[in-house]
Amino acid sequence: MTHDELLAFINDEIEVCEPECYQHQRINTPWLALRAVVELHKPDSTGGCNACEEWTNEGPYQLPYPCRTIEAIEKELV
């Protein structure tokens, strides 16, 4: 699943209502938090994850996208 597809899946689960409606605020909270994490772990132009890096003897190494975080999210959602 691409990053955009994953965000679209999450956005489809968010209940849309008026700003003064508090009923959906509790329902949407987990989806909004998940969307924030997915937005942080977006792929960059080199194919790496924007948020994930590991340190090696040569310095930081950017992990490829999808990183372990995105893989775990996709595993639980599918």
Secondary structure, DSSP 4 states (H G I P E B T S, - for coil): --HHHHHHHHHHHSPP--TT--HHHHHHHHHHHHHHHHHHT-B-TTSEEEEEEEEETTEEEEEESS-HHHHHHHHHH-
